[in-house]
Amino acid sequence: MKFLTLPRQILCASLMTLCATGANAADKITLKLAHNLERSHVVHLAFEELAKEVQQLSDGNMRIRIYPSSQMGSARETLELLQNGALDMTKGSASDLESFDNTYAIYNLPYLFKDQQHFNRVVFGEVGKEIMESTKDKGFFGISAYVAGTRSFYAKKPITKPEDLKGLKIRVQASPTTLKMVELMGGSPTPISFGEVYTAMQQGVVDGAENNVPSWVQTRHIEIAKVFSEDEHTSIPDFLVISTKTWQKLSPEQQQILMKAAKNSEAYQQKLWEKVDADSRAQAKAMGATIVSVDKAPFRAAVKPLYDDFAKDPKQAALLAKFESAVE
């Protein structure tokens, strides 16, 4: 795979020449973790908890230095830095990761999970572990997963049926599956960097976006797009991704410490998510915004061709069958 040559990436790489050097003579190591979320985001808070536990379990010999808020670039840029050996860890959603390995495309299928229990059985179970470990030969792999709620559309008007999307430019992540989903539903998908969405909506570059309730509220998108139409089309997890080179340079004991802390951070983040989701819904109501219930059946029918395409790929079809068998 060819990567973009970006000035920021070159700068980051030059500043991080000592990154991922493994344990030195004193058996001490500092891992660098960069991501595109704000410090208030629950995934960032989970990373802080992870860093704290790693330091405690290693008696101070392992540290994680976190660079939030796109300090090292966008999600795609940090993943490229990671593959090039210039960064140890980053956060990637399944939508981000799909562009690097098509195995993650399945998580972007709309209406994939029956309910939250089904999501948990897949993402935190054997199937999810299989997916996370499948990319080691691509230079990275996942060591923990995080819930990100369900994604729905928000705009200045209700979107309660696919026809309501006709003529609307909807901001989406740069995921081929998500682009196709919005097209099938009748909208015009418009990939824009997450940090640029507010201005894009303000200037009319896009008419709306799709995300979870906390993101809608915390990013202040709610100020422009007052109507959240809860069609819950996708439940896309976030992942903590580590460079394969970095992992191989860690001692077995260091690997064990990191994995234990990563696993504990999952449970910590889930509790934070439940609270922030409830708080965000209350805040939205107080701000005079509206959350609209939606009949999902017409939306499910509109995206059936996505599943037909998946069935044509034996590998994807087999993976989808594993997801479906995890319902019970």
KAWO-V95951 format. One record per backbone hydrogen bond with DSSP energy under -0.5 kcal/mol. NH is the residue of the N-H (numbers start at 1). CO is the residue of the C=O. If there is no record, write none. Layout:
NH | CO
NH | CO
This chain:
6 | 4
10 | 6
11 | 7
12 | 8
13 | 9
14 | 10
15 | 11
16 | 12
16 | 13
17 | 14
19 | 16
21 | 18
23 | 249
24 | 28
27 | 24
29 | 61
31 | 63
33 | 31
33 | 65
34 | 89
35 | 67
41 | 38
45 | 41
46 | 42
47 | 43
48 | 44
49 | 45
50 | 46
51 | 47
52 | 48
53 | 49
54 | 50
55 | 51
56 | 52
57 | 53
58 | 54
59 | 56
60 | 55
61 | 58
63 | 29
65 | 31
66 | 64
67 | 33
68 | 66
69 | 37
70 | 35
71 | 68
73 | 70
78 | 74
79 | 75
80 | 76
81 | 77
82 | 78
83 | 79
84 | 80
85 | 82
86 | 81
87 | 81
88 | 32
89 | 32
90 | 241
91 | 34
92 | 239
94 | 237
97 | 93
98 | 94
99 | 95
99 | 96
100 | 97
101 | 97
104 | 101
105 | 102
106 | 103
107 | 104
108 | 105
109 | 106
111 | 233
112 | 109
119 | 115
120 | 116
121 | 117
122 | 118
123 | 119
124 | 120
125 | 122
128 | 122
129 | 125
130 | 126
131 | 127
132 | 128
133 | 129
134 | 130
134 | 131
135 | 132
136 | 133
138 | 135
139 | 136
140 | 135
141 | 242
142 | 132
143 | 240
144 | 240
146 | 238
151 | 234
152 | 211
153 | 229
154 | 209
155 | 227
156 | 207
164 | 161
165 | 162
166 | 163
167 | 186
168 | 165
170 | 168
170 | 188
171 | 169
171 | 208
172 | 190
175 | 173
176 | 174
179 | 175
180 | 176
181 | 177
182 | 178
183 | 179
184 | 180
185 | 181
186 | 182
186 | 183
187 | 182
188 | 168
189 | 187
190 | 170
192 | 172
196 | 193
197 | 194
200 | 196
201 | 197
202 | 198
203 | 199
204 | 201
205 | 200
206 | 200
207 | 169
208 | 169
209 | 154
210 | 171
211 | 152
216 | 212
217 | 213
218 | 214
219 | 215
220 | 217
221 | 216
222 | 216
223 | 220
224 | 221
225 | 221
226 | 224
227 | 155
228 | 226
228 | 290
229 | 153
229 | 227
230 | 228
230 | 292
231 | 229
233 | 151
234 | 151
237 | 235
238 | 146
239 | 92
240 | 144
241 | 90
241 | 239
242 | 141
243 | 88
244 | 139
247 | 243
248 | 244
249 | 245
249 | 246
250 | 246
250 | 247
255 | 251
256 | 252
257 | 253
258 | 254
259 | 255
260 | 256
261 | 257
262 | 258
263 | 259
264 | 260
265 | 261
266 | 262
266 | 263
267 | 263
268 | 264
269 | 265
270 | 266
271 | 267
272 | 268
273 | 269
274 | 270
275 | 271
276 | 272
277 | 273
278 | 274
279 | 275
280 | 276
281 | 277
282 | 278
283 | 279
284 | 280
285 | 281
286 | 282
287 | 283
288 | 285
289 | 284
290 | 226
292 | 228
292 | 290
294 | 230
296 | 294
300 | 296
301 | 297
302 | 298
303 | 299
304 | 301
306 | 303
307 | 303
307 | 304
308 | 304
309 | 305
310 | 306
311 | 307
312 | 308
312 | 309
313 | 310
314 | 312
317 | 313
318 | 314
319 | 315
320 | 316
321 | 317
322 | 318
323 | 319
324 | 320
325 | 321
326 | 322
326 | 323
327 | 324
328 | 325
